[in-house]
Amino acid sequence: MSLQDDLTAAQRSLDELSRSVGRLEQQVGAGLEIRRVRADTDHLRESLALLRETASQARPDQTPPRRSEMVTIPDTPYNTALWAGCDDEGLGVRDRHAP
């Protein structure tokens, strides 16, 4: 199956779930449990809509983005001139007392 076919099948299943939850709601009433199931169903509907939108933006001939290569950060100390005049987080300005 293609991606669009799978998304359509998921949408149909979600529609059926929503109808079933509606029938249950009529039989059981509007208690906490059924409200949670309804909220979960609505959340699934929103998530599937986002997935459809994302899938429609991606082209099938487009390759996934490559991961960046790992950058090694040396263990040697940085040049202290880089931090001249900066505040030390949590301590304030250098050469002054903390409040």
C-alpha positions, 0 to 999 in steps of 0.5 A: 500500500502507498502512504496515501492509502495507509493514511486513508485507511487510518482515517476511516478507522478513526472515523469508525472509532469516533462513531463507536465512541459516540454510541458508547457515550449515548449508552453510558452517559457523560462520565469521566471515563467516556470524556477521556476516551472522547478526548483521546479520540479527538487527539488522534484526529488532530495527530492524524491531520498533522501527519497527513499535512506533513506527508503531503509536503514531503515528496516521494523523490526527496531523500531524507535529510542527512545527519550532520557529522559529529563535531569534536569539542576539545577538552582544552580551556577556552581563551578567557578573553572570549568571556571578558566583560560577561556576567557569570550565570548565577554569580553576576559580574566578575570582581563584584560580590554576589547579592 
